[in-house]
Amino acid sequence: MLNLEFVHSSDIIIVMAKRTKLQIKEDILKFIKSNGIMSLATQSSKGPWVCTVYYGVDGDMNLYVVTDPNSIHGKNFSKNNKVAFNIFDSHQKITKDKRGVQGKGTVEMVKGIVNVGKALYLWHEANPGAEKNITIEKIKKLADTKVFRITPNYLKFFNKVLYTPEEYGIWEV
């Protein structure tokens, strides 16, 4: 069944088809894959913290980051596994249609050589050029480099090209 919405813009009527949950998931995944940097917010007893990290993503929209577990955000991961994040194109103009994803979820360290290898592959695929410097062997040996998985439970997609002015692409687990 096609779900249509009528949007009135001055003297023009625009007909937009409502997107299904599966289409929204695919829209969000495509956008996330087209970027590679996120703002990541964590929380500890000392208060909130925000950082910028590179990420890779799998087909289930899990995000993988490579970072130092002794950094502020890395320490916060072990105390409070709830995170929030924002992914956007920093080159978009204020006068153009906005696009970006806001989300929240949980974070955990990826364990096991096979799982770390898969996560690292996704991370390298999204961030080419560091393959020689960030390897499974170095992650196994170094205490300051580990792979973490962010499992989103809520994503809000701002995309005024795909959605009506009052609508967002919402994906929840």
N, C-alpha and C positions, 0 to 999 in steps of 0.2 A: 504494500500500500504506500503510495507516494504522499508524503506529508508536506503540504505547501503553506507558505506564509506570505502574506501580502504586505509589502512595505511601501508606504506613501512617501515620496520625496518630491516636494513642490507639486507640480502638475503631472509627475511621472509616477506610474505604479510599477514597482519592481516585484516580480514573483521569484521567491527563493525557495528551493526545496530544503526542508529540514533534513539534517544529516543524521544518520543512524549512529548508534553507539559504536559499531564496528568502524564506520567511516570516521568518526571522531578520533578513535584510537589510531587509525591509520594516518589521519591528518597530523596528529600530535607526534607520532613516531617519525614521520617524514620531516617535520620541522626540527625535532631534536637531532636527527641524523645530519641535518644540513648545517648545524652549528657545532661547536666543540668546547665552548667555555661556559661555565655557569658560576653564578654567585651562590654560595652555599652558607646557610646560617645554622649555627649550633648554639647550644645553651649549656651553661654550667652554673654552679652556685655563685660564681663571680659575675654572672650576667651573660648577655648574648654576645656572639661573635660572628662576624661575616668574613668570608674569604673568597677568593676566586680560584677555581680549579678547572683543569682540563678533564674531559670525561669521554668515555665510550658508552655505547648503549646496545642492548640486545633486543630481540624481537618482542620480549615481554615488558619492555620499557624500563628494565633495571639499568641503572647508571653505574658505571665503574670509574673510580678515581684512584690515582696512584699518588700517595702522599706519605708524609712522615708521621707516624703514630705519636711522635713526641711534639708535634706542632700544637698550637693552641686548639685548632679544630680537631686534630687527631686525639688529643687528650680528652676533649669534650665528647668524642664518639664513645669512649669507654665509660664515661660517667652518665651519659644520656644519649641513647641511640636515636632520638627523634631529631629530624632535620627538616629544614625548609630550603627551597632553592628557586632560582629564577634563571631562565635561559632566554636570551633575546639577541637580536642582531643590533649591535651598537652603532651600525652605520645607517639605520633607518632614520628618515627625516621626520621631523615633528609634523610636517604638513601632509605626510602620506599615511596610508592605512597602517595601523600598528599591528605588530605580530610579536608574540612572546608567550612563554609558558611559565606559570607559577605552580609550584608543587610542594608537597610535603610527603614524608615517609620515614622509613627507618634505615639505619646504616649498620653494617657489620663487616668485619674483616673477612676477606675471602680466604678460605683455607683449603689445603690439598693441592698438590702440584698440578693435577689435571684442571681443577677449577681456576687456579691462578693463571695457568696457561691460556685458557679460554678467555678469561677476563682481560688479560694482558693483550691478547690478539685483538679484541674489540677496541681496547684503548688505543693501541698502535694504529689500527685501521682509521680511527677518527683523528689521530694526531701523528701523522707520519713524520719521520725524521729522527725519532728518539730510540729507534729499535736497537741500536748498538749500545746505547747508554743505559736503557732500562730493560733488563732481561730477567728471565726467571732465575737464572743463576745469581744475579746480583740481589734480587728480592729475597732469595733464600738466605744469602750471606749477610746482607746489610740490615741493621736494626732500624735504620732511618727511612726505609722505603717499603711500603706495603700496599696491597690492593684492597680497596673497600668497595662494597656493593651497596648502593642506595636503592631500596625497594619502594617505589612510590605507592601511596594509597589514595592520593588525590592529585589531579592535574587540571589546571584551568588554562585553556588556550585562548589567548586574545588573538583574533584574526578577523578583521572586519572585511576581508575579501570573501571569506567562506561563510561568515555568520552575520545575522542581522545586527543592527546597531545595539539592540538590547540583549543580544545573545552571546554566549561563550561556549566553546567546546569543553564540556566537563567530562572527565573520565575518573571514575572512582572504583576502587576494589571493594 
